[in-house]
Amino acid sequence: MNTHQTSRDREAQRFSKRNIFRAELIYGQGFNSPGGTAAIDMLCKDVPKFPGMSILDVGCGSGGAAFHFARNYEAKVVGVDCVAEMLTLCRERHQEQSHLPIEFQQGDIQTLPLDANTFDLVWSRDVFMYLEDNEKSWRKIYNVLKPGGYFVYVDFFKGYSDISQKFVDYMKICNYYLQNLYECDRLLRELGYEVMRTVDITAWIADLYGDNLVELAQNEAEFVREYGRSDYDHIVSRWHGKIEYGRQKDLLHGLAIARKPKE
Ligand SMILES: C[S@@+](CC[C@H](N)C(=O)[O-])C[C@H]1O[C@@H](n2cnc3c(N)ncnc32)[C@H](O)[C@@H]1O
């Protein structure tokens, strides 16, 4: 029971300033998900890009993707996140490269007002797993996309059937609300999107977690000095857990690419 409580406490602290920097030590500056800018390029490889395109980054975290889009895709970017600490960090970093056309807005994607028909691409990575209901937000994303604009959605999913009780408990502790890839595909279509593809990328993400573990081991002394032994052990065990849940098909990682139809 105590362990359970401790895990819940850890989750409540997930996006504290300390944990944002701790995540960046694992994932790289600006990131709270594995793979960095190379992963973004891979996940967006089939999406048309052109200078001056407008991109919305939903749940931009500490800004890694937003800065990458502005710098390397020559895009105008709006980054939205509900956590004030994330936005403070993004804005501080933006001051050092203020020539990049990025605007950061604090708010919950479910309620934040955004203009219709504005974006060529909406990107979101590892955000909707925290939301109980995606329908309202995905309707809004549809509305803010220009006709022909793309929604690239990368997230955690649950397996299709026979999910273990252990993983059900894990989802509760983590406050994850996971759908499966079929449900995701169906909801996108119901909302009017043309679904280009929904793909299981679990094996690829597991390799990225594996890379994180190798780097963590290499930087163990620095990590422990900065965050303590208990955090180090927790992270290592958590990463092994995610890889194992993936192997058991309880936890999937998926990519959905959907488009608002051209008028
Ligand atoms: C796991 S982090 C991923 C951050 C970033 N997308 C990345 O890949 O590095 C999830 C982010 O989603 C944000 N988030 C969660 N729920 C949100 C919501 N309802 N509206 C806006 N942002 C949200 C969190 O504050 C956090 O920064």
PDBQT file of the ligand as one rigid body, heavy atoms in Angstrom, charges set to zero:
ROOT
HETATM    1  C1  LIG A 301       5.156  13.511 -21.469  1.00  0.00    +0.000 C 
HETATM    2  S1  LIG A 301       5.134  15.221 -21.722  1.00  0.00    +0.000 S 
HETATM    3  C2  LIG A 301       5.549  15.335 -23.439  1.00  0.00    +0.000 C 
HETATM    4  C3  LIG A 301       6.059  16.708 -23.800  1.00  0.00    +0.000 C 
HETATM    5  C4  LIG A 301       6.475  16.860 -25.265  1.00  0.00    +0.000 C 
HETATM    6  N1  LIG A 301       5.361  16.627 -26.146  1.00  0.00    +0.000 N 
HETATM    7  C5  LIG A 301       7.615  15.946 -25.603  1.00  0.00    +0.000 C 
HETATM    8  O1  LIG A 301       7.436  15.027 -26.428  1.00  0.00    +0.000 OA
HETATM    9  O2  LIG A 301       8.704  16.160 -25.064  1.00  0.00    +0.000 OA
HETATM   10  C6  LIG A 301       3.407  15.613 -21.736  1.00  0.00    +0.000 C 
HETATM   11  C7  LIG A 301       3.124  17.097 -21.789  1.00  0.00    +0.000 C 
HETATM   12  O3  LIG A 301       1.726  17.276 -22.018  1.00  0.00    +0.000 OA
HETATM   13  C8  LIG A 301       1.276  18.369 -21.244  1.00  0.00    +0.000 C 
HETATM   14  N2  LIG A 301      -0.174  18.232 -21.085  1.00  0.00    +0.000 N 
HETATM   15  C9  LIG A 301      -0.837  17.252 -20.443  1.00  0.00    +0.000 A 
HETATM   16  N3  LIG A 301      -2.159  17.456 -20.520  1.00  0.00    +0.000 NA
HETATM   17  C10 LIG A 301      -2.329  18.598 -21.235  1.00  0.00    +0.000 A 
HETATM   18  C11 LIG A 301      -3.474  19.352 -21.634  1.00  0.00    +0.000 A 
HETATM   19  N4  LIG A 301      -4.706  18.956 -21.295  1.00  0.00    +0.000 N 
HETATM   20  N5  LIG A 301      -3.304  20.474 -22.367  1.00  0.00    +0.000 NA
HETATM   21  C12 LIG A 301      -2.049  20.892 -22.684  1.00  0.00    +0.000 A 
HETATM   22  N6  LIG A 301      -0.931  20.233 -22.318  1.00  0.00    +0.000 NA
HETATM   23  C13 LIG A 301      -1.064  19.096 -21.604  1.00  0.00    +0.000 A 
HETATM   24  C14 LIG A 301       2.085  18.226 -19.957  1.00  0.00    +0.000 C 
HETATM   25  O4  LIG A 301       2.104  19.421 -19.234  1.00  0.00    +0.000 OA
HETATM   26  C15 LIG A 301       3.439  17.839 -20.508  1.00  0.00    +0.000 C 
HETATM   27  O5  LIG A 301       4.253  18.952 -20.794  1.00  0.00    +0.000 OA
ENDROOT
TORSDOF 0
